[in-house]
Amino acid sequence: MEILKEVLGHYSIYPLEIEKVSSRLFRVHDGMRDYALKRSYLNENTIESWVSIYHVASEKNISEILPVYVTKDGSLYQKHEHFYYYLTPWVDIPRNMDINYQIESTMQTLALIHKKTKQTERIQIDKMKKDFEGFQSFCRNIPDSLKENIVHFESRRYMSPFELIACSQYKGVVHASELLQNKMNAIFELEEKSVSWSKSLCHGKLEPTHCRGGYLLNWEEASFDHPSSDIANYFQHITGHYDQPIEEMQQAFKLYRKTNHLTVKEMHLLTINLLNPAHYIRVVQNYTEQRTKKTMLEQTRELQQHFRRLQFGMKWVDFIQEEYETINVDTN
C-alpha cells in the first residue's frame, strides 16, 4: 500500500481508501471521487506504443477510449521499480445489465473506434496468399492429425471423459476446418490482382468487462489490425458457454456494420477467425502429450468451451450467407 500511495502522490492524489480489486487493479477513493489504479503488464518495449494510443485518441477525438490521468510531470504513466502504473476514472459495471444491451453497446463503441481510425489500402492478393501459407497448411493437416488422436483414443478399452468428448466432437471439428478452407478460398480465388483492405485501431483483448459505460478500458495490447480480429476476439469471449447469445450477437453485428462497413471479403476474414481451431487442437495435443498440469475436469471443460466456439463459428457461416452473400453487395 505504501508503494501505491507513493505512485498516487505523483498525481497529487492522497487516498482515504484503497481497495484491491485484483492482483493488478486497485480502486482508489480520495474523499471526492473514485479512481482505477492499474499496475500494468507494460514494459520498456511496449510502453511507447501504449502511449501512442492516447495520442491517436486525442487527434481523432475518440471519446470512447477511457482517458488516463497525467502525472504532475505531464506523463501518462508512472514507473516504480520495474512496473508501469496508470490511473483512470473508475467506471462501475451496471448491475443486472441486459445482455442484449451489453453486446450492442460494446459493438457500437467498437464500431465507432474502428471507423474513426480506419485506414484503407490496396493489398496484393499474392502477398495475402503468402501471409496465409503457414495457416493454410496447418488447416489442411487438421483432419489427419486429429484422426490419429481419435483412433488412439478409440483403441483404449476404457476411454477417459476427455477422450469420449473428443471422439464425439471429431466430425464437427473436421466440418469446421472444411468451412474454414472454403472461406480462405473465397478470399484468394479472385480474378483481381489486389483487393481493398482496411486497418483500424484494435483493442487486442476485448473481454466483456473491458466495456463499461460506453468506454473501452485496458488498451495494453492494442495495435492497428483488421477490425475482424477485435470482433472475433470479443465474440470468442462470450461463446464458450452452452447458453450462447447468438441472436443478440447477430443483431449487434448488423448495427456494427451500419457504422463501420465491412465488405463480404472482410467478413470472410471474420469467419476465418471464428473458425480457427488452433486453440482446440492445442488442448488435444496438451492432453495426448501430457504437457499440462490441469485436472481431467479442467481439460474437459476447456475442450468443451473451444468446441462451443467452433460451433458458433459454423452457425455464423449460415448467418453471413443468409444476410449478406445472397444479396448484391459490394465485395471489393
N, C-alpha and C positions, 0 to 999 in steps of 0.2 A: 504494500500500500504506500510506503514511503517513496518508492520509485514512481508510482502513478502520480502521487502528489507533486513530485519534482517535475514530471513531464507536464502536468496541468499548469504548473507555475509559469511555464513558457507561454501559455495562453492567457495569463493573468486570471486564471480561474482557481478559486480556493474552495474545494468541495466540503460540503457538510456531510455528504453520504456518498460512498462508492459501493455499488452492488456488482458482484461478479456474476455475469450472465453466462459466460462460457470461459474456457481457458484463455481466450484472447480478447473477449469483448466485455466491457465494463460500462455500466450505467452510472453516470455521474450527476449528482444534484448539488447545486450551489446556493439553494435557497430561493432562486428565482426561476430557473429553467433546468431542463434535463439535457444531458449530452451523452453521446456514444463515443467512448474512447476505445480505439482498436489497436492492439499490438499485432501488426500485420505480418504477413509472410514475405513481404517485400525485402529485397536485398540490394546491394550496390549495383547489381547488373540490371535490375528491373525498376528501380525507384524513378529514374528519369522518364521511362515510358509511362509509368503511372501518373506522374506529374503532368505529362503532355495531354492526358485525357481531360484534365480540368482546364487546360488552355484551349483545347478544342471546344469544350462545353461553353466556355466564355465567348469564344469567337463566333460560334454558331448559335448562341443564345439558346442552349439546350437546358431548359429548366427542369427536365425530367431526371437529370442526374443529381442525386443528393449532394449538395455542396459540402465542402470541408472548410473548417475554420483555419485561419492563418495564425501563426505564432507572432509574438511581439517583434520578431525579426523578419516577418513577412514570408515565412516558409509555410508550405502546405503540409509539412510533417515535422516531427521532432525525433531525432535519433538519440537513443540511450543505449550505450554499450553496442550490442550487435543488432538491436531491434529498432524498427521504424514504427513510430506511433502516429496516428492521425485522429482528428477529432471532428465529429459531425453532429448536427442536431439529432436528438433522439426522436424516432418516429415509432409510435406504438402500432402493433398489429391489431386491427379491429377484431373484436370478439364476434364469433358466430357470423363471420362474413360468408355470404352466399357464394358457393363455388363457381357458379356461372359468372357472377360479377368479378370475382377474383381473377379468373382466367382472362376474361375480356379486358379488364383493367391492365393486366400485365402485358397482353398482346398489343393493346393500343399504345401503351407507353413505349414498348419496344419498337413499334412501327414508326412512331414519331422520331425516335433517336436514329433509327436506320435511315429514314427519309432525309433528315437534316444533315446527315454526314455521308450521304450516298455519293460514290464516285464510280462512274461508268466508263468502261473502256472496251475495245475490241480485243478478244483473245483468239489466238490461232488454235484451230481445232487440233492440229498435230501436237502442239505444246500441251494441250489439255490431256490428250491421249497418253503422252509420255509421263505426265504427272500421275496418272491413274494406273500406270502399268503394274506396279507392285501390288496395289489393292485389287486390281482385276485378277491377277494371278492367284492371290490369296483366296478370292471368292470362288474361282474355278475349282480349287482344290478342296473346298469345304465338304462337298458330298462324300468324296472318297476318304478323306482323313477322318471325318466324323463317323463314317460307316465302320471303319476299323475299330473305333472305340465301342460302337454299338454291338458289333459281332463279339468283341471280347467280353462285354457285359453279359450278353445272352448265353455265352458259353459256360457261365457260372451256374452251379446248381441252385444257389440261392443268391438273388441279386439284392443289393442294398437299396434303401429308399431312393437314394440319388440315382442309382443305375436304372431303377424301374421308371422313374420320371424321365430320364434322358432318353430311354428307349421309346417311351410314349410320345415324346416330342420330336423325334428324329424326322419324320415326314414333314412336319411343319417347318422345321429349320431349313430343310432342303428346298421346300417350296419358297420360303423367304429368299434364299440365295438365288433361286431361278428368277424371281421377280426383280431382284437386285441387278442381275445381269441384264435383264430386259431394259431396265431404266438406264443403265450405263450405255447400252447400245443405242437407245433413243437419243442420247446426247451426242454420241460420237459418229453415228452413221448419218451424216449430213452432207448435202452437196456443197454447202458453203465452206469456204476456207477459214472463216472466222465467225465469231458469234459475239453479240453484245453481252457483257458480263459486268456485274456490279460488286462493289465492296462497300461496307459500312462499318462504323464503329460498333463492335460486338462486345457484349458483356463478358462472355467466355465461361461463366459458371452461374447460369441463371436458375437458381433454385427458387421455389415459391416464396421463401422467407426473404428473398432479396428484393421483392417488390412491396413497398409499403407507402400508402398514401399518395400514389401517383408518382413516386420516385423509385429509381433503381439504385440499390446500395451495392457496396463492395465491388469496386472496379479493379481489383488487384490482378486479375487475369485477362484484362481487356486487350483487344487488338483489332486491327482492321482486317475483316474477313468477309466472306459471303454471308448475308443475313440468314441464310438457311441453317448455318451452324448454330446460331443463337436459338432459333425456333426449335430445332431438333433437340438441343440440349435442354430446353425448358420442358418440352413435351415428354422427354425421357424421364425427367424427374417426377412426373405425375402419372406415369403409365405403368409403374411396376407393381401396382396392386390389382386385386381382382375387380374392384369397382371403378373401372376407368371412366372418367367423364368425357366419353368420346364425342357425343353431340355438342357439348359445351366447347370442346376444343375445335371442332369443325366450324362452329359458328364464329368463334373468336378469330379463327384464321381468315374467314371471309371479311371480317372487319379490318384485320391487319392489312389484307391485300388492297382494300379500298384506300388506305392511307399510303402504303408503300407497295407499289405494284411489283409483282414478280411474274416473269414470263413463264410459259409452260416448261421451257428447258430448265429454268431456275427452280421450278417446283419439282422437276425430276431430281435435282441435286438434293433437295429437302427429303424426298422419298428415299434416296440412296442413304442418307444419314440415318433415317429412321429404321432402315432395313439392315444396317451394318451389324453382322453377327459376331464381330470380333470379341466383344465382352462375354458373350455366351460361350464361344469356343474356348476362351481363356479359362473360364470356370471349369469346363470339362477337362482341359489339359492339366490344370492345377490339381484336380481330383485324381486323374489317372497317374500322374507323375508324383503325387504326394508332395506337392510344393506349397501346401498351406497348412496352417495350424488350426484352421477353423473346424468347428464340430460338424458332424454329419448334418445336424439340423440347420446350421448356418449355411453350409454349402448347398443344401437342398433348397432352402429359401432363396438364396442368391440365384440359383439356376432358374427357379420359377419366375423371379422378378424379371430377369433378362428375357425369358421366353415370352412373358406377357408384353414386353416392349416390342418384340418382333411381331407378335400377334396384332398389336396396334398398327405397326408399320404395314402389315398386309391389308388391314382394313382401310388404311389411309390411301393405298393404291386405288381401291374401289371408289373412295370419295373423290379423289382428284380426277379420275377418269370420268365419273358421272358429272361432276361440276364444271370441269374446265377443258377436258380433252375431247369431249363430244360436241363442243360448240366452236364456232370460228373465233379464235382469239389469236393475238399476236404471239408468235413463237420465236421471234428473233431475239 
